[in-house]
Amino acid sequence: MMFMGLAAGATSGQIEEQLAAVGGGIGLGVVYLVLAFFYIYPALKLGGYSSRIADLMNAPNEANLIAALNEQRAFWKYVGILMIVMFAFYAIAIVVMIIGVAGAAASGVS
């Protein structure tokens, strides 16, 4: 998820230039809203995990342990799915860059 933030920061200047006619801050605001959307779910799951662990410490039983592990499992499942999506995005971006460079080289653009 940190890479998404870094990517947004690296491209924020490009986004602002493209949306300057509309008011460049709007584009950056949308990027941050999308990033906030991706950060809310894992934060809620980790918060739920910590409260379940506190319950487990107060009343050590199997039900509290299972509840805590389910919260942690949901967090790691989300992170895994997000990583697969990001790897796919990176692979597509690399292929598009290679095609763009090959096309530019074929047309003689330097």
N, C-alpha and C positions, 0 to 999 in steps of 0.2 A: 504494500500500500504506500510505502514511502516513495517507491519509484513513480507512482502515479502523481504524487505531489511534486516530485522533482521534474517530471515531464510537463506538468502544468506550469511550473515556474519557468522552465526553459522556453516554453512556447508562448508565455504570456505576452511577450513583446510582439510576437507575430499576430496573435489574436487581436491585440489592441490596434495594430496597424490596419488589419483587415476590417475592423469594426469601427474605425475612427469616425466615419460619417454618421454612425448611429450613436456614438458616444462610447468610446473604447472601454470604459469601466464596466459597461453592461456585460460584455463578453467575459471579462475576467470574473465578474460576480457569478455568472452562470457556471463557469468552471469550478469555482469554489463551492457552489451549491451542489454540483454533481459529486465533488469529492466528499462533501459532508454527508451526502446520502450513502456513499460507500463506507464511511467510517462509523455511522450510527449503529448499524447492526452488530458488528463485532464488539463495539464498546458496551452495548447492552448485554451481550452474551457474557463478556468478561465480568461485568457488574453482577449479573445473575450467578455466575460461577463463584464469585467472592462471597456473595450472601449465602449461597448454599454451603460453602466451606465453613462459614461462620456458624451456620445451623449444625453442621456436622461436628464442629468442635464443641458446641453446647450440648448436643444430644447425639452421641456417636451411635448411629444405627445404619442398617443397610439401605433404607429408603433415602436418607439424606446423602449417602455416598453415591447412590445411583443418580439422584437428582443433580448433584454436582458434576458427575462425570458426563451426564447428558448435556449440560450447559457447555462443558469444555469440548465435547465432541461436536456440537453444533458450531462452535467458534472455529475449530480446525477444519471442519467440512467447508465452511464459508471461505476460509483462507485458501484452501486447496482449489476450490472452484475458481476463485478469483485469480489464482496463479495460473491455472490452465487457460483462462480467458486472456490474461495478459501475455502469456507465451504465444498464444495464437495471434494476438494483435501484433506482437513484435515480429513474428515470422511473416505476417502479411506485409508489415511495414518494410521489412528487409527486401522482400520480393519486389514490392513496388519501387523501392529505391534502385534496385538492380536494373529493373526494366527501364526506369527513367534515365539512369546513367547510360545504359546501352542505347536507348533511343536518342539521347543527346549526342553520344559519340557517333552514331550512324548518320545523323543529320549534319554533323560537323560543328555543332554548337560547343563552344568552349567555356 
